Amino acid sequence: MKLRMTDKMIESSLPITLDKLAHVKNAFHSFMLKFNPIVLILLMGWCVCSCSTVTQIPSLTPEEIEQEAQVQAELNEERLIEGTQRLADASWPLITKNLALCEGFTDFQIGVWIARRVRKNVTNDAIAWGVATDSPAALAGLQVRDLIIAIDDNTVENSSKARTALKQALKQFSEDGRTEPIELMVARPNTTETGRSFTFLSFTIQPVKTCRSEIFVSGSLAFSAYATGKRIGVATGLLNFLEKETDLQYIIAHELAHNFYRHVSKARTRGILGGLLDGISLVTGFWTNGLFAKQGITAYSKRFENEADYVSMYILANAGVDLNGVEDVWRRVSANMGLSESRTHPSRPVRYLRMAKTRQEIAEKIAQGEPLMPELKKDK
């Protein structure tokens, strides 16, 4: 049987009937007529108040604004290049001198960091933002600000395609047994009084085995660094704070330790299992508000942070970094930010003391000629 609603039925089903709506409309119209002068006065007052500036502000043309925006964009990019070069130099010895620690978690690299669009108005050209000192790329002659135009005869139009092409070429060394070096074609900018020109150069670069992790400068101004299991991001805000290179190397080593020991994947797995428990609870009529998933992700967070601090000291030691006073970074942080507690991280005094004791442990191993490898529970 088909049911068809008439117009009257539809009208009667509405929360506010048409008669009531018309009544409200008439009432509002009467109100506006009655208080019309007051409304006009308030409207005029609002307009007058909104025009409260009294100074003669200089006018700007769109061309002037665009020109200044370009200047600031170039300053922004220059800052990112400086930060990336710092990151390249700081991280290269860490990922090349710890192959024993990252066994099974390795790839091949040449030591070049290609531009990333981490902020709006940052160039998308395939510019070398960083060339690690003593890396194959540096030894071959590649320089910061070289524009990469081809990788292994494959033309690259932008930074994204250049990073992808380089990643695919490097993957051939770890997965396909490639031994032939990588060919890079670059355009090197030359700035003179008469203008800017380019010199075209070709480089033959042999990759080396390194610990696996893509390390980059994040555009965020936050005071943070993070590991994803495969990548490491160091926020610009933290990079600006870390004036000492050993401080920066410690931060990178700490995040590398997270990746070496697969802390992220372990936390993610516990979070998934916790989510399943949340789902089962919901089916049975009990709302957990994601409690098990949250607890699964954060349950061992402090232990992971302690382990990352412990292992980072060995990463630094194997890379030849002077460990004396490395733990002082936490005193410097507390001096600027206070002794704040965290639900997911150990307190800064705890981190300072644990790192100091680990430094002593490493010093004893060096004195006794022992391998610089972290102590495992099964070995104790």
Disulfide bonds with the S-S distance in Angstrom:
Cys102-Cys211 2.11
